Structures are given as structure tokens and as C-alpha cells.
Amino acid sequence: MLATKDYAHFAVQFPDGQQLLVDGADAVDKALPGDSVDVVAGAVKLRNRCVQPLLVGVVELTSKYRYGFTSRNVPIYLCKPYDESYPPFLTGCSERDVSKNIVVLFQFDNWQSTAKYPRGNIVRVIGTVGDRNVELEALLYRYAPYRHKKDIKLVLPNPQKGEVIDWPNTINIDPKGCVDIDDCISWRKVDNGLQIAISIADVAAFVEEDSIIDRTAAQIGQSLYQPTNTLHMMPAAVISAASLAAEGIVRPAVSLIFTIDTNNNIRDLRMTETMLVNRQTFDYDSIADSIHATILHQIANHIKPSNDSHEWIETFMIFYNSEAAKILRSRGEGLLRAHEPAIANTLPDDLKFLGYSAGTYILPTAAIVSHSGLGLPMYCHSTSPLRRYADLVNQRALKRAIRGAVTVPPDPRLAVTLNILQKSAKNHDRDVAFVMAMNSRIGIVNAIVIDHIKTDYIKIKLYVPDWKTIVSVRCESLPAINSPVRIEYYCDLHARAWKKRMVMKILP
């Protein structure tokens, strides 16, 4: 399979994990990312085209150069994908206003052996380059090009048996307007103390493995969030059916149930399938003023001391995920979440987190599975199956463990794929920050120097609090690490990718 980041430097990846590095677009026989290739006498030859996803690109209408006409006499223009792993395409476009470039969704058509560029067909015009709403929608397709079919017919599961949790004190705490409610917390008094249930929506009950919904969710990988829009990993029908909304309706869940006894010890901990009834919804502010605040604070403090209501649910989810990871590790099933120790740095305490590398999905049979960021010997993602595909994978594994079913070893390729999609989601968030900063084409923003980059020229790594992202900038001198600087930025809308559109320099 062919892989590349810039359509100039390529890696031919072999099934046994080895790879061959190749330079130059002319050396890969017009293959595109993901295509199957053969290596014959050191030369790369296209074997089979993969089904390419929809691509986002800029049609250069303002260019005076045309590339001919289609059979219907439509002018042909150069279209540059946002994804730099693809070469420029030629597309026919009938737009009459050629004073502004446009952003389009297009599909690969063909690449003739004698042609310099591949051909693409425009599927939809999103809008004018530089328009904020257009750019935000384009980013959703850039980083998650797959979509669920609109005419999905959800087959509801047969009524399942499970322990009923219909306790008066069953609530969820989520941001206002949240519809994909993954989790609930329940509690009640029992003879030997307080019984607690942390319950996660049983999405696996509604999404059959390897179904069309499941395969599309795997391609999306995780929900993407923007200030005014959300791309949900699951279709609306699944969210509506599985979400643990406070409607007094019985919904299937996978619950971690335990007791805090009169000696303040956690005991009788078990994971089980349940039928849950949520009674009330809160957001992170209203819960702090509710009658439940004291007891939730008490429960959370048994796991991790915190006086911040915003951290209570996070504490419950970390506890659930750490216990779930123990089950997955013992069975060699699902995916764990590993996190390497932070690189030693002199950053102030409020920026120490920038010293951590990104967490990654790994197989549960790996030698080292610790999560240094949380200080846990093992951890996994299992509490957001409506929002992350890894959580759905692990929920299925947990249900097999609960039922005593045969272990299903994980596919090693899945961890690789989900790590790639996770990186795409982070790049999406970075580019959204750039788009939201684009109130004007030119601006100034404050930043903090966090590292020096060793290259042939002077370059520094900066953290921009307003953007909540890290950027790299060339400069004439090396300011000290931790020192504040001001960045002047310019939006070059002719560049293909947002990381190149934001042209930045350090102000004196």
C-alpha cells in the first residue's frame, strides 16, 4: 500500500510491516494514497486503485490559466486538495463568477497514463474560500470524509435481560444542549454503606458489529466538535435510541457497580449489563448548586480528591475506564490506552501538560501498558461509545467478558487506524482554532515559548493560549523558553492547508 504526507516522499508499506521509501511523484506510477502497488525490480507499479474518499479542495477560478474544456464545454480548472497527501486535480467547473476561488467536495475520477494531473468530479460546491462557515464545514470533510446514509433504518435490539437500575438518584451531567449522553451516575443507601453505579450507554446493543453503521463509524473514528456544528460519529437514529436521556425510559447500559462501606472502603466491585432509568439532567454548573452536590463530592473524593464540580464526572469516568482496562488486559481483548512519561522540561506548572506526548491505542497484550498522564498501571477508553469508536470496540469486549463468551483477539490494524484518526481529530481542532482566529486576514496574538527546534535555521515552538494549540515559527533569534512573545499572523488563503495558510512571525 502507498502512503505519503506530501505527494513527494512516499512509503510503500508491506503486509509484514516493512516499508520501502521512494522519492518523487514520477516514481509511483500515478498511484494515490491507499492504492495497492507492486515493487518490480525496485520500481513501484500501480496494482489496484482503492476507493478514494470524498476530497475537499480549492478550485482556482481566479487563475487566468485554463486546462481545456470537458465534453460538455465546461472549463477545466486546477483544484488543490486540502489534504497535501494528494496531488492537484483537474476538475470541470461551471461557476460563472471567477473573481473568487471556491471550496468544493470532489471525487477522484481517473488518471490517464499520459496526463500530468488526475481528474476529479465536483460533487458539491461548499462556498467561497475564506468564508468562516465554509471553511469550518470544509474541515469536517477534510478530516472525516465519510458520512452515514440518511435513510438508515435502525433495527432495535430484542429486550435484553439485565440488572434493573431504577433508583431515584440517577442523573447525568453534561454540557447544555448535549444529545449524545453516554454516562449516568446512580447511588442509593444499602445496609453496609452506599451503593454506586457508573453506567455507560450500551451502544453495542444497537450497532451490530460489521454492519454498515459500524463500518462507517469506524471510518469516522470519533465525533468532531466545532463552535456551531458537530459531526457525530453515530447517526441520529442510534444517538436517539441509545442515549441515556432523562426521560424516565428504560435504556440498556453497561454498569460498574460498587459499594462504599461504613469504613469508607470500596468493595463488591463488578461490571454488569443493566437496564437503566435516568431521572434528571444537570450541566456542570447547575449540579454544584443542587441537592446532589454533597453526595457526589463525597463519592468522587473516594476516588480522587476534588472540590471542582467540573472534575467529578471526569473522576468517575477515569475510575470506570481503569477498571475496564483490568478486564481487557486479563482477557487480552479490546484496546488499551498508553501514555509515555512526560519529557523533562522547565515549563511552569500550568503548562507542564505540553511536555506529554499524545496517548496512543495499543494491544492489551503489549509489554508496557501504563498511562503516565493519569498515573495508572493500565487504562482504556470505554465510557464514550457514542463518540469514539475505540470505546465501542471495548464495550463489546466487556460484554463478552460479562457473559463469559470466548475472547476475540483484537485486530492489530485497528489500533494503527484509530491512532491515525485520533491525530486527524487533533489537527481538525487546531485548524478550527485558526479559522476562528480569522476575524481579519491579519492579526496579533500572544504566545509562550515552549521549545527550540533544531533545524538548519532558527525555529521555535510556541503555545498560543487563545488558540489552545502549539505552532512552530521561524525567527531571527532564540527567545528564552517560558518567555512571552507576540505573533503577527497573516492568512494566506492561496495555500492548500491551514497549517501553511497561517503565516506567522515574531514581533520585536
Stockholm file with secondary structure:
# STOCKHOLM 1.0

chainA/1-508         MLATKDYAHFAVQFPDGQQLLVDGADAVDKALPGDSVDVVAGAVKLRNRCVQPLLVGVVELTSKYRYGFTSRNVPIYLCKPYDESYPPFLTGCSERDVSKNIVVLFQFDNWQSTAKYPRGNIVRVIGTVGDRNVELEALLYRYAPYRHKKDIKLVLPNPQKGEVIDWPNTINIDPKGCVDIDDCISWRKVDNGLQIAISIADVAAFVEEDSIIDRTAAQIGQSLYQPTNTLHMMPAAVISAASLAAEGIVRPAVSLIFTIDTNNNIRDLRMTETMLVNRQTFDYDSIADSIHATILHQIANHIKPSNDSHEWIETFMIFYNSEAAKILRSRGEGLLRAHEPAIANTLPDDLKFLGYSAGTYILPTAAIVSHSGLGLPMYCHSTSPLRRYADLVNQRALKRAIRGAVTVPPDPRLAVTLNILQKSAKNHDRDVAFVMAMNSRIGIVNAIVIDHIKTDYIKIKLYVPDWKTIVSVRCESLPAINSPVRIEYYCDLHARAWKKRMVMKILP
#=GR chainA/1-508 SS CEEESSSSEEEEECTTSCEEEEECGGGTTTCCTTCEEEEETTEEEEEECCCCCCEEEEECTTCSCCCCBCTTCCBEEEEEESSTTSCCEEEECCCSCCSSCEEEEEEEEECCTTCSSCEEEEEEEEEETTCHHHHHHHHHHHHCCCCCCTTCCCCCCCCCCCEEECCSSEEEECCTTCCCCCEEEEEEEETTEEEEEEEEECGGGTSCTTSHHHHHHHHHCBCEECSSCEECSSCHHHHHHHSCCSSSCEEEEEEEEEEEETTSCEEEEEEEEEEEECCEEECTTGGGGSTTHHHHHHHHHHHSCCCCHHHHHHHHHHHHHHHHHHHHHHHTCSCEEEBCCCCCCCCCGGGGGGGSCCCEEECTTCSCCCBTTTTBSCCCCCSCTTTBHHHHHHHHHHHHHHHTCCCCCCCHHHHHHHHHHHHHHHHHHHHHHHHHHTTSSEEEEEEEEEEEECSSSCEEEEEETTTTEEEEEECSSCCCTTCEEEEEEEECTTSSSHHHHEEEEECC
#=GC SS_cons         CEEESSSSEEEEECTTSCEEEEECGGGTTTCCTTCEEEEETTEEEEEECCCCCCEEEEECTTCSCCCCBCTTCCBEEEEEESSTTSCCEEEECCCSCCSSCEEEEEEEEECCTTCSSCEEEEEEEEEETTCHHHHHHHHHHHHCCCCCCTTCCCCCCCCCCCEEECCSSEEEECCTTCCCCCEEEEEEEETTEEEEEEEEECGGGTSCTTSHHHHHHHHHCBCEECSSCEECSSCHHHHHHHSCCSSSCEEEEEEEEEEEETTSCEEEEEEEEEEEECCEEECTTGGGGSTTHHHHHHHHHHHSCCCCHHHHHHHHHHHHHHHHHHHHHHHTCSCEEEBCCCCCCCCCGGGGGGGSCCCEEECTTCSCCCBTTTTBSCCCCCSCTTTBHHHHHHHHHHHHHHHTCCCCCCCHHHHHHHHHHHHHHHHHHHHHHHHHHTTSSEEEEEEEEEEEECSSSCEEEEEETTTTEEEEEECSSCCCTTCEEEEEEEECTTSSSHHHHEEEEECC
//
